[in-house]
């Protein structure tokens, strides 16, 4: 099972998603006090839809999550560079402050994967998320909401 972590007591309020975890191990390795959050179990299919950018999480009500359909359109190399730059800033901040965390190597490897991505090898426009692109070519991919 996958897990969606929301700010507690914010039923029906948009933007209450805090993190997502692909499995129990990832959930237990988040830097959170679980009792302070609303944690909802979901299917792997729903998790993948969010991870790969096909769906956005709008809100929750009780144990029910409301999703919005999403589509990606990365117009050109410059747009992708900007997106990757923003991802790397957030990941770098985590890496700089969590060198002893059990998921450090996963995120360090992903950071290096982003650094080494040959943007000229991608056909533009890219009509899917970068995370979906990585998955399609057999490389690891992570959503920023998975960051501990």
N, C-alpha and C positions, 0 to 999 in steps of 0.2 A: 504494500500500500504506500501511497504517496501522501504527503501532508502539506496543508496550506495553513500558514500561521498568520493570524489576524490580531490586531489590537483588540483586547478584550472589551466587552460591553459597548461595542459600536455596531450592533446589528443595524442593517439597512443603511449604513452610511458608506458612501463611495470613498475609495482610497484607504480603506482600513487594512489592506493586505500589508504584511510586514516581511515575511519570508516564505519560501517554499522549500520542501525537502523531499528528495526522491524516495527515501526509504527511512526506516527507523534509525539506522546508524547515522545518517546525515542529520536527522532531527536531533538526535542526542548530542551531536557535535556542533550545533549552533550555539553561539554565545548568548544564550537567553535563559531566563528562569521560566520554564515552561508553564508554570501555574499562573504567570502574569499575562498569558496570551490565550486566545481562543484558537485551538488547534482542531482542524477538521480533516478527517481522512478522505482521500479521493482515489480514484482509479489511476492507473499508470497512463491511460489514454488521455485523461483530463490534464494530468501533470505534463505530459508531452505537448499537448496543445498549447499550454501556457509557456513552457520552456522554449518551444520553437516559434513562439510569436503568433500562432494561429488564433489564439483566444487571449483576451485580457480579463483579469478578475475585476469585476465591478464592485461587489459587496457580498456580504453574507447575511443570512437570517437564520438563526438557530444552527442547524447542520447543513443548510442549503446554501450553495455558492451560486451567485449569478455571474455569468460570463458574457462578454461581448465578443462578437466576431471581430477579427483584426486581419488586416492585409498589409504586407510590406511592399515597398517600392523604393529601392535604393537606386537613385537616378544615375549616379556616376561614381567614379573612383574617389573624387573629392568628398562626396557625401559619406561614403564608407569610411574614409580616413577620419573624418570628424567623429563618427559613431565609435570607431575603434579607440580613438584618443580618449573619449569620455569613459569608455569601459576600462581602459588601462589606468586612468586616474583613480577610479574607485578601487580596483583590484590592487594597485600599488599601495594605496593607503592601508588596506587590509594586510598586505605582505609586510609593510614596514612596522606594523604594530602587533603582529601575531606570529612571529618566527617559530614559536614553540607549539603552535596549534596543530592538531592531528591532521587537518586538511590543508596545511600550508603547502605541501608539495603539489597537491592537485591544482591549487590556484596559481602557484609559481609556474608550473608547466603550462597552464592555460595562458598566463601572461606572456610567456615566451612564445607560445603558439601564435598569439596575436601579433607580437613583435615581428615574427618571421613570416607572416602571411604575405604572399606575393599578390598584391592587389591587381597587378596587370594580368594575372591568370584567370580573373573572374570576368564573366560576360555581363556587361551592363546593358540595360538596367537589370538589377538583381530583384526578381519578383518574389523574394522570400527573405526571411531573416538570416543574419549571419550565422546564428545558431543552427538553423535548419540547413544552411549551406555546409557547415562543418559536418553535421550528421550525414548529409548526403554523400560526402566524400570520405566518410569513414574516420573522421577526426573527432576527438572529444569536444563537447560543447556544453556550456553552462550558462544559465540565466543569472543576472546579477542578484535576483532574489534568492539564489541559492548560497550566496556568499555568507559565511558565518559572521 
